[in-house]
């Protein structure tokens, strides 16, 4: 799928799901890493992570597009367009958009697993931590490294 096809898909979804036109640009943005898409409040353009299509399929792509279109239409209608707003949550549920984008292959999993020596509370971390500076949040016991690079 190229940018022209994406633009037409976004315009089609906007008319079918929201009953309003989308008058700005929708493009693929390969620099997006941790999000499925982005709506720009200043330019009203939508950027979509291409991995939503290549790794997760058309249905996920459509869910991300609906999510970004919720931001777009609510913002232009002076309603609550943020994730925490009731207007946003209600409209997103009505059109069937995705609340959260699925993880892409480049997102790192938890590489380090620490465990409390007293109560056994596990802690998963992406980065290695200094065990002298941290204690268990439940019982204030000492932490120890249980598994390293197991979850990469």
C-alpha positions as CSV (number, residue, x, y, z in Angstrom):
1,X,0.0,0.0,0.0
2,X,1.3,3.4,-0.9
3,X,0.5,6.9,0.4
4,X,-2.2,7.5,-2.2
5,X,-4.0,4.3,-1.3
6,X,-3.7,5.2,2.4
7,X,-5.2,8.6,1.7
8,X,-8.2,7.1,-0.1
9,X,-8.7,4.5,2.7
10,X,-8.6,7.2,5.4
11,X,-11.1,9.4,3.4
12,X,-13.4,6.3,2.9
13,X,-13.3,5.3,6.6
14,X,-14.0,8.9,7.6
15,X,-17.1,9.2,5.5
16,X,-18.4,5.7,6.3
17,X,-17.7,5.6,10.1
18,X,-18.0,9.3,11.0
19,X,-20.2,10.8,8.2
20,X,-17.7,13.6,7.7
21,X,-15.0,14.2,5.2
22,X,-11.2,14.1,5.9
23,X,-9.7,17.1,4.2
24,X,-6.0,16.8,5.1
25,X,-3.1,14.5,4.4
26,X,-2.7,10.9,5.7
27,X,0.8,9.4,5.1
28,X,2.9,6.5,6.3
29,X,5.7,7.6,8.7
30,X,8.5,5.0,9.2
31,X,9.9,7.1,12.1
32,X,7.0,6.1,14.3
33,X,8.3,3.4,16.7
34,X,6.2,3.2,19.8
35,X,2.8,4.3,18.4
36,X,0.4,3.1,15.7
37,X,-0.4,6.6,14.4
38,X,-0.3,10.3,15.2
39,X,-2.7,13.2,14.7
40,X,-1.1,16.6,14.4
41,X,-3.2,19.3,16.1
42,X,-1.6,22.1,14.1
43,X,-1.7,20.8,10.6
44,X,-4.6,18.2,11.1
45,X,-2.5,15.6,9.2
46,X,-2.4,12.0,10.2
47,X,0.7,9.8,10.2
48,X,0.4,6.0,10.3
49,X,3.1,3.5,11.3
50,X,3.5,1.2,8.3
51,X,4.2,-1.7,10.6
52,X,0.5,-1.7,11.6
53,X,-0.2,-3.0,8.1
54,X,2.9,-5.1,7.4
55,X,3.0,-6.9,10.8
56,X,-0.6,-6.8,11.9
57,X,-2.9,-6.6,8.8
58,X,-5.6,-4.5,7.3
59,X,-8.0,-4.8,10.2
60,X,-5.5,-3.4,12.7
61,X,-4.6,-0.6,10.3
62,X,-8.3,0.3,10.0
63,X,-8.6,0.3,13.8
64,X,-5.6,2.7,14.1
65,X,-7.0,5.0,11.4
66,X,-10.4,5.1,13.2
67,X,-8.5,6.0,16.4
68,X,-6.7,8.9,14.7
69,X,-9.9,10.0,13.0
70,X,-11.6,10.2,16.4
71,X,-8.9,12.7,17.5
72,X,-9.3,14.6,14.2
73,X,-13.1,14.9,14.2
74,X,-13.4,15.7,17.9
75,X,-10.7,18.3,17.7
76,X,-12.3,20.1,14.8
77,X,-15.7,20.0,16.5
78,X,-14.3,21.5,19.8
79,X,-15.0,18.4,21.8
80,X,-12.8,16.3,24.1
81,X,-10.2,14.8,21.7
82,X,-7.7,13.5,24.3
83,X,-7.4,9.9,25.3
84,X,-8.8,10.6,28.8
85,X,-11.9,12.5,27.6
86,X,-15.3,10.9,27.7
87,X,-16.2,12.2,24.2
88,X,-13.1,10.4,22.8
89,X,-13.8,7.1,24.6
90,X,-17.5,7.2,23.6
91,X,-16.8,7.9,19.9
92,X,-14.0,5.4,19.7
93,X,-16.3,2.7,21.0
94,X,-19.0,3.7,18.6
95,X,-16.8,3.4,15.5
96,X,-14.9,0.4,16.7
97,X,-11.4,1.9,16.7
98,X,-8.4,0.5,18.6
99,X,-7.8,1.9,22.0
100,X,-4.1,0.7,22.0
101,X,-2.0,-0.2,19.0
102,X,-0.3,-3.7,19.2
103,X,3.4,-3.9,19.8
104,X,5.6,-4.0,16.7
105,X,8.6,-6.3,16.3
106,X,11.1,-3.6,17.1
107,X,9.7,-2.9,20.6
108,X,12.0,-4.5,23.2
109,X,10.6,-6.9,25.7
110,X,11.7,-7.1,29.3
111,X,15.3,-8.2,29.3
112,X,15.9,-8.4,33.1
113,X,13.9,-10.2,35.8
114,X,14.6,-9.3,39.4
115,X,13.0,-11.0,42.4
116,X,12.7,-10.0,46.0
117,X,14.7,-12.3,48.3
118,X,12.1,-11.8,51.1
119,X,8.6,-12.1,49.6
120,X,9.3,-13.3,46.0
121,X,7.8,-10.2,44.3
122,X,9.0,-10.2,40.6
123,X,10.2,-7.1,38.8
124,X,10.6,-7.0,35.0
125,X,12.9,-4.3,33.6
126,X,14.1,-3.3,30.2
127,X,17.4,-2.0,31.6
128,X,19.8,-3.3,34.2
129,X,19.4,-1.6,37.6
130,X,21.9,-1.0,40.4
131,X,20.8,-3.4,43.1
132,X,22.3,-1.2,45.9
133,X,19.8,1.6,45.1
134,X,16.6,-0.4,44.9
135,X,14.5,-2.5,47.3
136,X,11.2,-4.3,47.1
137,X,8.2,-2.0,47.0
138,X,6.1,-4.5,49.0
139,X,8.4,-5.5,51.9
140,X,11.6,-3.4,51.4
141,X,13.6,-6.6,51.0
142,X,16.8,-6.9,48.9
143,X,16.4,-7.6,45.1
144,X,18.5,-10.1,43.2
145,X,18.8,-10.7,39.4
146,X,17.0,-13.9,38.6
147,X,17.2,-14.0,34.8
148,X,19.1,-11.9,32.3
149,X,18.3,-11.5,28.6
150,X,15.6,-14.2,28.9
151,X,12.8,-12.1,27.4
152,X,14.6,-10.3,24.5
